Amino acid sequence: MSARVAIGVWLALLLTGQAVAGPKSAGRNDRVWSRAQDLRADQLELLRSIVNIDSGTGDIQGAYAVMAVLSPRLTALGMTIEMSPAEATGLPDNLVATLKGTGRSRILLIGHIDTVFEPGTAAARPFRVEGGRAYGPGVIDEKGGVVEAVLALQILQNLRFRDFGRITLLLETSEERGSPGTRKLIDRLVRDHDVELNLEPGDPPDRLTVWRKGSATFNVAVKGRASHAGVAPEAGRNAAVELIHQLGAIEAMPTSGPGLTVNLTVLKAGVRHNIIPEDGLAQINVRVRDKADFERVEAALRARARAPSIPDTTVTVTRDASFPPLPDNPETQALAQRAMAIYAGIERNLETGGNGGASESALSHEAGTPALDGLGPVGGGAHTAGEYLELSTLTPRLYLLTRLIMSLGRDPPP
């Protein structure tokens, strides 16, 4: 049986729910494990330093402050640093660090340093360790994964491991908005590498991400007419009321579940209590397993926009940059099996699964480059004040990433 057929059979069994034998252990590499343990304090201190820097998407000063911490460490590892200009206005440049080896495999690591939090968040709730967890804005999404990558590269340097052609680390600055400042760069990089490893967090209890939903944000804007709410309300055209009518287009769509989800996330209208609102805006976040669902939602929104309930109002529907879904596929499953064998070597069980969070791995898959996601430390509560990182996964996940890079350096995907 060929390797490709074997992978196809394994995936078919997985998707039909039949039992699949666990991966054979790759054995523990004591030198890597020892160094991962020795670097734990350094890993936590580096994580503390960048979590305590606000770097919400669009915070140019904050992003450059994070890069100022990381760049010297990458340079000290022998990496060449290039700043790639942002592809959209109001965003910081992106950092591309490259390390050349003596082998042939080209490995791309992707992480993002932007968070969803506003300036002042880090000062209000800085990095802290409590009850076996680390807390702080962006600690798991995704600064924990970024720090893990830097330390994995440090272990490779300590071991003088050079059996790879090139390792590239992309630190991008606009992932939380769908990577509008990085799309062309990502497309170029994934096509120029043999495999992409993504530093998004692992899911509890200890899970890799082998599928993801795609994401898009639809903007529904209403233009009405302002008027005095007491003297001449009839002269106005209420954008807020029309916006409520427009939202009826998604009323029956699912807001949770394994497939399509459609959620209202931003709603704006009105400026004063005594003025009929002239403008209204709704932002609707859509997550899909099937790309065709994007078009179905957009069609429903546009059909409603063509028939406003209030005369003389205008409704406009636009769509922001989005990520496609990362579907179940044999190439990702093969990478996951390799990772599971490495984890078995340290007597830990590695699960696989998926979630509604989008990432750059879907872009890699669409470009034809095998991708594996969720390689950062395990955590939860992303995008909330309770965001946390499970400290018990810090060293095992660092070991896993380091060994996976070594494995792929010597034996890239077909």
Legacy VTK file of the C-alpha trace (Angstrom):
# vtk DataFile Version 3.0
C-alpha trace
ASCII
DATASET POLYDATA
POINTS 414 float
0.000 0.000 0.000
1.431 3.432 -0.937
1.916 6.133 1.704
-0.780 8.322 0.115
-3.308 5.471 0.031
-2.484 4.561 3.628
-3.101 8.130 4.734
-6.375 8.187 2.805
-7.540 4.999 4.504
-6.575 6.326 7.919
-8.468 9.572 7.308
-11.541 7.723 6.048
-11.612 5.654 9.228
-11.198 8.769 11.329
-14.023 10.650 9.632
-16.397 7.685 9.893
-15.676 7.343 13.594
-14.016 3.924 13.421
-11.149 3.094 15.742
-7.661 4.069 14.648
-4.547 2.675 16.276
-2.481 5.220 18.172
0.829 6.402 16.743
4.019 4.518 17.484
6.256 6.442 19.877
9.136 8.300 18.289
11.106 7.862 21.512
12.240 10.646 23.807
15.156 12.813 22.771
16.760 13.441 26.160
18.901 16.330 24.925
15.889 18.254 23.611
13.807 17.440 26.685
16.581 18.554 29.045
17.035 21.858 27.254
13.295 22.491 27.155
13.194 22.016 30.920
16.234 24.220 31.485
14.676 27.067 29.454
11.392 27.128 31.363
12.267 30.150 33.517
13.597 32.046 30.487
10.465 31.135 28.536
8.205 32.510 31.260
10.238 35.690 31.650
10.196 36.385 27.907
6.463 35.732 27.862
5.976 38.132 30.767
7.907 40.865 28.993
5.810 40.831 25.822
2.427 40.164 27.463
3.019 43.337 29.475
3.185 45.332 26.235
-0.144 46.351 24.695
-0.203 45.366 21.027
-3.814 45.354 19.892
-4.309 45.274 16.138
-3.458 48.723 14.805
-1.300 49.669 17.807
1.819 50.469 15.806
3.911 51.595 18.756
2.996 48.504 20.779
3.804 46.096 17.947
7.214 47.641 17.429
7.870 47.469 21.184
7.183 43.705 21.100
9.457 43.321 18.075
12.173 45.284 19.879
12.160 42.565 22.552
12.132 39.633 20.138
14.381 40.857 17.303
17.675 40.832 19.251
17.035 37.271 20.375
16.355 36.152 16.816
19.439 37.968 15.545
21.524 36.290 18.250
20.361 32.934 16.869
21.861 33.819 13.496
18.579 34.737 11.844
18.304 37.417 9.179
15.586 39.964 10.006
13.491 41.659 7.333
10.648 44.105 7.965
7.889 43.618 5.418
5.655 46.684 4.889
2.035 46.359 5.958
-0.334 45.916 3.033
-3.037 48.110 4.577
-2.988 51.538 6.178
-2.854 52.001 9.936
-1.023 48.738 10.597
2.568 47.984 11.686
5.055 46.284 9.394
5.536 42.529 9.719
8.714 40.764 10.815
10.231 37.942 8.763
13.192 36.115 10.323
15.138 33.559 8.277
17.653 30.917 9.309
19.585 28.920 6.719
20.707 25.359 7.356
22.638 22.659 5.552
19.705 20.455 4.486
16.869 20.888 2.006
13.540 21.204 3.844
11.895 24.658 3.975
9.835 25.156 7.139
7.575 28.151 7.771
6.464 29.121 11.282
3.640 31.670 11.540
2.629 33.567 14.647
0.903 36.864 15.319
1.759 39.468 17.933
-1.446 41.498 17.697
-4.195 41.018 20.273
-7.832 42.112 20.541
-7.261 44.338 23.571
-7.250 48.134 23.867
-4.321 50.275 25.095
-4.059 50.218 28.877
-5.142 46.582 29.236
-1.657 45.307 30.093
-1.298 47.880 32.862
-4.745 47.035 34.225
-4.170 43.281 34.346
-0.505 42.452 33.737
1.025 39.011 33.393
0.607 36.855 36.470
0.968 33.201 37.469
-1.705 31.693 39.672
-2.882 28.155 40.342
-0.906 26.465 37.574
-1.928 29.019 34.956
-0.466 32.182 33.469
-2.811 35.091 32.779
-2.592 38.324 30.805
-3.760 39.935 27.561
-2.599 37.816 24.622
-0.873 35.250 26.846
-2.321 32.374 24.810
-3.548 34.179 21.695
-0.871 34.190 20.662
2.171 35.433 22.523
2.674 32.085 24.234
3.117 30.413 20.834
5.441 33.146 19.578
7.717 32.762 22.612
7.632 28.989 22.180
8.926 29.360 18.617
11.797 31.609 19.708
12.845 29.113 22.393
12.551 26.160 19.978
14.941 27.928 17.622
17.262 28.524 20.565
17.280 24.803 21.362
18.155 24.013 17.749
21.070 26.435 17.989
22.235 24.919 21.287
22.178 21.460 19.709
23.865 22.783 16.556
21.056 21.239 14.547
21.308 22.438 10.933
19.613 19.625 9.034
17.122 21.857 7.243
17.289 24.087 4.221
15.583 27.136 5.678
13.435 28.015 8.655
11.334 31.160 8.322
9.472 32.762 11.214
6.733 35.215 10.267
5.475 37.477 13.053
2.462 39.226 11.632
0.558 42.159 13.082
-3.054 42.009 11.854
-4.285 38.411 12.228
-7.100 39.429 14.570
-8.655 41.411 11.696
-8.202 38.698 9.099
-4.576 39.591 8.200
-5.348 42.522 5.860
-1.770 43.730 6.268
-0.155 40.407 5.390
-2.148 38.539 2.722
0.287 38.907 -0.177
3.239 38.160 2.094
1.607 35.006 3.478
0.733 33.814 -0.017
4.327 34.267 -1.151
5.812 32.587 1.903
3.570 29.517 2.004
4.233 28.849 -1.679
7.968 29.075 -1.038
8.014 26.492 1.779
7.406 22.775 2.137
5.300 22.962 5.292
3.645 25.554 7.553
3.504 25.202 11.344
1.116 27.563 13.106
1.695 28.859 16.627
-1.950 29.300 17.613
-2.731 27.743 21.010
-3.603 24.128 21.552
-7.093 23.396 22.879
-7.695 21.732 26.273
-6.890 19.195 27.437
-3.981 18.855 24.981
-5.186 19.026 21.402
-3.791 19.965 17.998
-5.986 21.844 15.537
-6.483 19.874 12.311
-9.512 21.794 11.037
-10.778 25.325 11.440
-13.802 27.301 10.411
-13.369 30.170 8.003
-14.368 33.657 9.130
-15.741 36.821 7.578
-17.272 40.032 8.863
-20.171 41.619 7.006
-20.896 45.316 7.510
-24.485 46.520 7.102
-24.583 50.336 6.914
-27.815 52.342 6.807
-28.057 55.976 5.674
-31.185 57.751 6.833
-32.029 61.371 7.573
-31.557 63.287 10.811
-34.329 65.339 12.295
-35.487 66.776 15.631
-37.069 63.891 17.536
-39.693 66.135 19.127
-40.392 68.991 16.692
-40.280 67.110 13.380
-39.764 63.365 13.809
-41.776 62.756 10.625
-39.097 64.568 8.625
-36.467 62.075 9.685
-35.628 58.670 8.303
-34.605 56.510 11.246
-31.436 54.563 10.408
-31.601 52.631 13.694
-35.099 51.315 13.019
-34.124 50.356 9.487
-31.028 48.606 10.802
-33.206 46.491 13.077
-35.301 45.557 10.043
-32.149 44.610 8.133
-31.021 42.284 10.903
-34.106 40.209 10.272
-32.153 38.669 7.397
-30.060 36.664 9.875
-32.649 36.099 12.602
-33.169 32.432 11.783
-29.484 31.646 11.187
-27.595 29.578 13.817
-25.502 31.448 16.377
-23.647 28.379 17.653
-22.869 24.820 16.607
-20.398 22.805 14.544
-21.283 24.338 11.188
-22.360 27.802 10.089
-22.641 30.423 12.850
-23.814 34.006 12.358
-23.445 36.496 15.207
-24.109 40.191 15.545
-21.011 41.647 17.224
-21.193 45.440 16.731
-24.282 47.677 16.634
-24.080 51.469 16.313
-26.714 54.144 15.697
-27.540 57.622 16.930
-25.523 60.441 18.475
-28.020 62.196 20.788
-31.211 61.242 22.591
-33.260 63.925 20.798
-32.151 63.385 17.184
-33.560 60.810 14.768
-30.488 58.684 13.863
-29.072 59.418 10.439
-26.565 56.544 10.394
-26.552 52.968 11.576
-23.979 50.202 11.374
-24.085 46.510 12.225
-21.139 44.123 12.005
-21.959 40.458 11.663
-19.321 37.781 12.241
-19.796 34.627 10.180
-17.961 31.319 10.694
-18.215 28.434 8.225
-16.996 24.914 7.553
-18.255 25.218 3.950
-17.062 28.262 1.963
-20.393 28.361 0.100
-22.068 29.465 3.337
-20.333 32.826 3.054
-22.160 33.433 -0.216
-25.499 32.287 1.209
-25.272 34.742 4.091
-24.166 37.572 1.825
-27.013 36.863 -0.603
-29.549 37.048 2.244
-28.127 40.347 3.498
-28.078 41.898 0.029
-31.630 40.770 -0.740
-32.887 42.485 2.430
-30.783 45.587 1.640
-32.566 45.989 -1.694
-35.923 46.264 0.079
-35.651 48.675 3.031
-38.753 49.113 5.163
-38.309 52.871 5.606
-38.533 54.943 2.394
-35.580 57.145 1.483
-33.072 55.062 3.417
-30.077 53.453 1.736
-28.546 50.168 2.859
-25.012 49.078 1.913
-23.501 45.641 2.568
-19.734 45.126 2.485
-17.460 42.245 3.457
-14.104 42.553 5.224
-11.055 40.403 4.502
-11.635 36.880 5.717
-9.986 33.501 6.197
-11.243 30.438 4.332
-11.899 27.273 6.345
-9.158 24.705 6.934
-10.915 21.435 6.066
-10.082 17.941 7.205
-7.364 16.770 4.811
-4.847 13.912 4.630
-1.755 16.158 4.558
-2.634 17.809 7.876
-3.580 14.455 9.385
-0.207 13.019 8.367
1.565 15.902 10.117
-0.622 15.360 13.183
0.350 11.690 13.290
4.003 12.672 13.243
3.401 15.081 16.132
1.455 12.458 18.088
4.352 10.013 17.777
6.737 12.648 19.151
4.410 13.334 22.086
4.072 9.635 22.812
7.834 9.630 23.335
7.363 11.736 26.472
4.390 9.578 27.512
1.777 12.231 26.789
-1.408 11.817 24.794
-1.970 14.319 21.995
-5.512 14.688 20.674
-6.718 16.305 17.452
-9.770 18.404 16.740
-10.940 21.742 15.433
-12.692 24.959 16.366
-14.328 28.105 15.059
-11.210 30.250 15.279
-9.688 31.100 11.907
-5.961 31.257 11.129
-3.326 31.532 8.414
-3.098 27.738 8.090
-6.192 27.809 5.892
-4.335 30.099 3.477
-1.405 27.673 3.456
-3.710 24.743 2.710
-5.396 26.614 -0.140
-1.982 27.344 -1.637
-1.162 23.623 -1.569
1.335 23.692 1.308
0.698 21.178 4.140
-0.153 22.924 7.400
-0.486 21.951 11.056
-2.131 24.273 13.570
-2.526 24.664 17.318
1.140 24.023 18.145
1.413 26.684 20.851
0.902 25.996 24.564
-2.575 24.912 25.652
-4.950 27.487 27.042
-8.386 29.047 26.844
-10.490 32.139 27.413
-9.070 33.882 24.342
-10.462 37.366 23.651
-11.648 37.700 27.265
-10.303 39.044 30.538
-9.942 35.448 31.732
-7.486 34.365 29.024
-5.065 31.776 30.421
-2.169 29.446 29.565
-1.821 26.010 31.165
1.712 25.990 32.586
1.786 22.180 32.623
1.933 22.260 28.802
4.717 24.821 28.517
7.668 22.424 28.426
5.937 19.540 26.586
4.743 21.854 23.814
8.210 23.413 23.469
9.650 19.911 23.155
7.005 18.979 20.599
7.628 21.986 18.367
11.396 21.543 18.511
11.251 17.842 17.666
8.702 18.437 14.911
10.979 21.007 13.264
13.864 18.512 13.479
11.718 15.728 12.018
10.468 17.887 9.160
13.970 19.250 8.553
15.229 15.756 7.880
12.073 14.404 6.243
9.758 17.026 4.696
6.190 16.163 3.651
5.907 14.666 0.156
LINES 1 415
414 0 1 2 3 4 5 6 7 8 9 10 11 12 13 14 15 16 17 18 19 20 21 22 23 24 25 26 27 28 29 30 31 32 33 34 35 36 37 38 39 40 41 42 43 44 45 46 47 48 49 50 51 52 53 54 55 56 57 58 59 60 61 62 63 64 65 66 67 68 69 70 71 72 73 74 75 76 77 78 79 80 81 82 83 84 85 86 87 88 89 90 91 92 93 94 95 96 97 98 99 100 101 102 103 104 105 106 107 108 109 110 111 112 113 114 115 116 117 118 119 120 121 122 123 124 125 126 127 128 129 130 131 132 133 134 135 136 137 138 139 140 141 142 143 144 145 146 147 148 149 150 151 152 153 154 155 156 157 158 159 160 161 162 163 164 165 166 167 168 169 170 171 172 173 174 175 176 177 178 179 180 181 182 183 184 185 186 187 188 189 190 191 192 193 194 195 196 197 198 199 200 201 202 203 204 205 206 207 208 209 210 211 212 213 214 215 216 217 218 219 220 221 222 223 224 225 226 227 228 229 230 231 232 233 234 235 236 237 238 239 240 241 242 243 244 245 246 247 248 249 250 251 252 253 254 255 256 257 258 259 260 261 262 263 264 265 266 267 268 269 270 271 272 273 274 275 276 277 278 279 280 281 282 283 284 285 286 287 288 289 290 291 292 293 294 295 296 297 298 299 300 301 302 303 304 305 306 307 308 309 310 311 312 313 314 315 316 317 318 319 320 321 322 323 324 325 326 327 328 329 330 331 332 333 334 335 336 337 338 339 340 341 342 343 344 345 346 347 348 349 350 351 352 353 354 355 356 357 358 359 360 361 362 363 364 365 366 367 368 369 370 371 372 373 374 375 376 377 378 379 380 381 382 383 384 385 386 387 388 389 390 391 392 393 394 395 396 397 398 399 400 401 402 403 404 405 406 407 408 409 410 411 412 413
